[in-house]
C-alpha cells in the first residue's frame, strides 16, 4: 500500500488523534504515518483497522 493510501485510511478512521487514543500511541507517532506510511507490523497487529478492504468505501464517493 502506498503512503497516500495510508493517509486516506488514517483520515477515514477519524484522523491521527483518534487513532492515537484508540491504540494508546502518541499523536505524533500516528501523524508521522501520514508521511512515512503505516508500519507493516502495526498493520498486522491491527488488521481490522488498517487492512480492512471496506475502510475507504465511503470516502470514494466524495472524491
Wavefront OBJ file of the C-alpha trace (Angstrom):
o trace
v 0.000 0.000 0.000
v 1.389 3.356 -0.898
v 1.742 6.224 1.576
v -1.146 8.241 0.139
v -3.438 5.253 0.747
v -2.211 5.030 4.339
v -3.014 8.713 4.787
v -6.514 8.108 3.391
v -7.027 5.220 5.815
v -5.957 7.380 8.763
v -8.391 10.104 7.699
v -11.199 7.584 7.150
v -10.677 6.259 10.677
v -11.084 9.720 12.178
v -7.591 11.177 11.997
v -4.308 10.886 13.859
v -5.614 11.929 17.270
v -8.463 9.422 17.272
v -6.214 6.549 16.194
v -3.540 7.505 18.722
v -6.070 7.437 21.550
v -7.584 4.177 20.299
v -4.227 2.397 20.088
v -2.501 4.085 23.040
v 0.166 5.778 20.912
v 1.349 9.378 20.979
v -0.362 11.569 18.384
v 2.965 12.493 16.758
v 3.741 8.826 16.098
v 0.488 8.347 14.218
v 0.864 11.701 12.457
v 4.240 10.541 11.120
v 2.467 7.641 9.415
v 0.713 10.104 7.091
v 4.161 10.992 5.730
v 6.119 7.746 6.150
v 3.324 5.207 5.866
v 1.842 2.914 8.474
v 4.481 0.376 9.565
v 3.794 -3.181 8.413
v 3.963 -4.569 11.961
v 1.231 -2.127 13.036
v -0.977 -3.115 10.104
v -0.535 -6.769 11.030
v -1.243 -6.154 14.721
v -4.473 -4.237 13.911
v -5.714 -5.758 10.628
v -9.344 -4.932 11.431
v -8.368 -1.256 11.210
v -5.628 -0.960 8.624
v -6.205 -3.930 6.304
v -9.990 -3.635 6.062
v -10.879 -3.509 2.342
v -14.076 -1.570 3.104
v -12.419 1.287 5.016
v -12.424 3.774 2.122
v -15.764 2.814 0.553
v -17.491 5.875 1.988
v -14.739 8.327 1.046
v -14.577 7.178 -2.593
v -17.965 8.676 -3.404
v -16.896 12.092 -2.078
v -13.947 12.356 -4.463
l 1 2 3 4 5 6 7 8 9 10 11 12 13 14 15 16 17 18 19 20 21 22 23 24 25 26 27 28 29 30 31 32 33 34 35 36 37 38 39 40 41 42 43 44 45 46 47 48 49 50 51 52 53 54 55 56 57 58 59 60 61 62 63
